[in-house]
Amino acid sequence: MPDIPSLLIAAASGRWTPESPACAVTVGNFDGVHLGHAAIVRQVCGAARRLEVPAVAFTFDPHPAALVRPDAAPAPLTTPLRRAALLRSLGVDAVVVQPTNRALVMLPAADFYADILRGRLRASAIVEGSDFRFGANRSGDIHLLETLCSRDGVRLETVPAVMADGLPVSSSRLRGLISTGAIREAALLLTAAYRLTGTVVEGARRGRTIGFPTANLSAIATLLPAAGVYAARVTLPDGSTHPAAVHIGPNISFGETRITVEAHLIGFSGMLYGSTLDVDFLDRLRDTQKFDSIDAVKAQLTVDVARALEIVDSMPDESRISV
C-alpha cells in the first residue's frame, strides 16, 4: 500500500477496536454533521444491528480538498473533535479519522475500497448517500462501489438526500447560510448548534470600561458567521455554560477594520485569558453598527444582552455534546 498514515480513533465505544473482524461503515467528510448525515448514520446503525457488528463513521482530516485545491478548499464547519462527538451522539460505535496526505488523495477508487474499506476497516456493510464519490479525482461513484461490494459479498445500502424547503441538505448549503449570518435557518438543518471554538486573548479592554467585558477569541479554525451580533451559549473549560452576546466583525465605532470575535458572558465575572471556549450560536440579533457616542454603545449593548438572554433561556442546552 502507498505511504498512507495509520488510522486515528477519534471516539469509540468498547464494541469496536482496530482489531474488530467486521463492521458496518459509512465514509464521508461529515462537515457540520447535518440532517443528511444523521439519516446516513441511522441507516448504518441499523445495518450494524442486523449484522451484529459495530457501526463506524470514517472521516478525514484535513478535508481532501485542502490538498487537491487548497486555494478553493471550503472553510470547515466543525473541528475533527466536534465532528466526532456529534457523530458518536447519533449512535455510531466509533468515529475513525484517516489523516489525509497526497498518497491518499491519489489512491484509485478500487484501491481505496480494497485497501481502506476492506483492508483496514474490514467492512462487511457500507452505507452511503446516492451521490457518494471516492478515490483519486473523485472517480469512483455509487455504481462502482456497488460492483465492488457485490463481488465481495459486502452489503451496500444507499440513502436518498434529505430535503428541506425543496433543496438537499448539504455542507455547502450550510456554509452559505452561516456565512450570511442566517444562524436560525442553519440550525434547522443541523443536529446541534453551530459552534466556534477559540482561545481567549487580550483585547483592547474597552468593554470592561463601559460595563460589558468581553472574551476575545483567537485561533478559530472554522467558518465565521457574517459580521453582526449574536445570541449564544458559551461553555467554559470546567463545563459550565453561560448565556452570551457575541460580536463578530470590526469595531467600526472605534475606527477599526480588523475582524474580531468578542463574547460578553452575561452575569460572568472572572479571568479567562488562555482558556478555550466553545461558543454555540443560537440566533442573530443585528448587523454591526457605528455609534456616535459611548452612551449610544452602552444603550444598544443593554438591549443586545437582554435579547440574547431571552433567546438563550428559551432554547435547550445542547452543550453537553461537547469536546
N, C-alpha and C positions, 0 to 999 in steps of 0.2 A: 504494500500500500504506500502511496506517496506520504511525504512527511506532514501528516495531519495531526494536530495536537490531541492529546488524550481528552476524553470526556470529563466534564466537571459536573458534580452533583450539586445543584442549587438548593434543592429541597427534596426530601424523601421520607416516606414512612418506612416501617420495617418490612413492608410487603415486597419492596423492590430493592435489589442491590445490583451492582455491576455484574455479579455472577449469576443473576436470575436466568433460568433456562429459556424463558419466553416472556413476552409482554405484548400488550396492545398499545400502539404508539400513534401519536399524531405529531406531525412535523410542521413548524411554522415559525415566523418571527414573533407572532402573538403580541405585537406592539400595541399597547393600550389595554389589552385584554377586554375586548368589547363583546357585545351580544352575539356577534357571529362566531367569535372564538368560544364563547360559552356553549353555543349549540354543538360545536365540534367536540368540546370536552365532554359534554353529556353523552354523546354517542360513543366516544372512545371508552368512557367508563362503562357504558352498557355492554360494549363488545368484550371488555375485560371481564366483566361479571359472567357473561355467557361462557367464556373460555376458561374461567377460573385462573386468570393471570393478572398481574399488576397492570395498571393504566399509567402510561408515561407520556408526558409532553416533552418534545425535543425541540430545542430552540437554539439560537445562535447569538454570539457576542464577539465582535460587533455585528451589526446588520451587514450581510454580504455586500450590499450596495456601497458601503463605506470603503470597500476595497476595489470594487469594479468601477464605480463612478463617484469618487469622493467629492467632487465639486457639486454633484447633484443629489447626494445621498439625503434622504429625508431626516429631519430632526426627530430624534426618538421621543416617544410619548411616555415611556417608562424606563426606569433603570432595570438592569437584569434582576436585582434582588426584589424589587417591587413586582416585576412581572412574575417571578417565581412564586411569591407569596400569594398573588391573586389567582394564579393557576392552581396552586395547591388548595386554595379556599373553594375552588369549584369542584374538587373531588379527585384529581389525579393522585396517584400514589407517589409519583416522583416527577420532578422537573429536572431535565438533563440539559446542560448547556454545552454546545460544541464551540470551542474557541475558533474563530474564523481566521484563516490565513489564505494566502494565494493558492496553495495547493488544494485547499478545499473548494474554493470557488471555481477552480479549473477542472474539478473532477467530473468526468462524463456522467450523465444521468444513470446509466445502467450500473456504473461503478459505485455511485453514491448509494444506490439501492443495495447492491451486493455487499459493499464494504462497511457501510454505516448502518443502514436499517437492518440488514440481515446479519452482518458480521459482528458489529459492536453491540447492537441492541437486541439481536435475536428476535426480531418482531415476528409474531405469529398472526397479528392482525394490524391493519393500518387504516386509519380514518382520516380523510382529508376533505376539504371543500372541492367543489367541482372544477374550480379554476386553479387548482394546485399546479405549481411548476417546480421543477427541481433539476439539479445538475448544472454543469457549465452552460453559461448563456441562457439559463432557464429553458434548456432544450427539451427536458422531459415534461410530459403532461400526464393527465389522469389516465389517458388511454394507454400510454406506455407503461405506467405503473400497474394498470390492470393486467396487461400482458405478463409482466414480470411476476406479479403476485399469483396469477393463475398457474404459471409454470411451476412455482414452488409450493403451491397449496396454501398460500397466505390469504387470509380473509381480507378483502378490501371493501370498505364502506365509504360512500360519498355523502356529503351533507350539502344541501342547497344553501344558497346565500340567504341570510336573514335580511328581510326588507323592513325599512322604516320610512314612512311617507313616500313610498313608491321607489325608493332608492336603496341599493345594497348598503349595509353597514360595513364600513371598512376603516382601516387605519388612516388612509389618505383623506377620507371624508371627515374624520375626527380632527385631523391636522387643520383642515380648512376651517372648521368651526372654532377650534381653540385659538388659532392664530388671529381670528377676528373678534375674539372675546365672547363668543356665544357659549359660555360655560354651562348654562342651564340646558341648552339644547344638546350639547355634547354629553351631559350627564345621562340623558335618556338613552344613549347608545352604549354607555359604559357599564361595567359590572361593579365599579366603585368610583368614588370621587376622583377627579383629575388631581394629581399630586405633583408638586415640586419639592425637591429635597435640596437643601443648601446649608452652608456653614455660615454662622454669624460672624461678621467682621465689623470693625469700627467704621462708622459713617461720620456725617457732619455734625451729628448730635443736635440738630435743630429741633427735632420732635420733642426731645426731653425738655427743652427750654420753654415750650409752649404747652406742656402737659400731655403730649401724645408721643411718648418714647417709642421708637421702632427698632426692630431687629433687622439689620441689613444683611441680606443673604448673598453669598457668592458661591462659586463652584457649582452652579446649577447645570446639570447635564442634559436636561430635557427641554422640550419646546416651551417657550414663554408665551402665555396668553397675551393678547393685544394690550397695549397701554391702557390703563384705567385703574379703577378702584374696585376691589372685590371683597365679598364676604367669604371668609374661610375658617377652617378649623385647623389649629396648629398642634402637632404632637411634639412634646419635648423628649429629650433622651430618657427621662425617668418614666415615660409612658403616659404622663398626664396630658390632658388636652385643654385647649383654651380657644374661645372664640376670637376672631381677629378681623381687622380691616387691613387689606393689603393693597399697597400702591405699587403698580408696575409702570415704569417709564421714567422720563427725565423730570426733575423738579423744575418745571418751567417757571414757576413763580419766583424762583431764585436764580433764574438765568442759566440753568444747567442744561446740557444736552445729553449727558451720559445716562443710559438706561440703568435703573436700579430696581431692586425688589426689596420693599420695606414692609414689614409686618408689624402692625400695632396689636399686641396681645392684650385684649380687653381685660382689665382687672388684674393683670400680672405685674409684679414688681420683682426685680432681681437681675443679676448679671448673666448674660447668655453668650458672651464672646467666646468663640471657639466651639460652641455647641452645634450639633447637626439637628436641624428642624425639618419636620415633614409638614408641608402646607397643603391641605386638601381644599380645593376651590369649590365653592358651592353656588355662587351667583355673581353676576357683575352689577355693581352699584351705579357707576357713572364713568364718563370719559375723564381723562386728565383735564385740569382746568388751570388757567392762570388767574391768580387773585391779586388784588391791588394793595392788600394790607394784611398784616398778621392777624388782625381781628377777623377778617373775612375768612382766612385759612382756618382759624380755630372754630368759627361758626360752622363751616362746611364739615370739618372733621367730626364735630359733635353729632351732626346729622348722620354722617357715614357710620360712626360707631354704633349709634342707636339702631340703624337699619341692619348693619351686619349682625349685631347681637340678636335681633329679631329673627333673621334668616337662619342663623346657626341653631338657635333654640328650637326652630320648627323642623329641623332635619335630624334623622337618626345619626348616631355616631358610628361611622364605619372605620374609624382609625385603628381598631384592633386588628384589621388586616394590615399589618404593619411590619416594616423592616427598617 
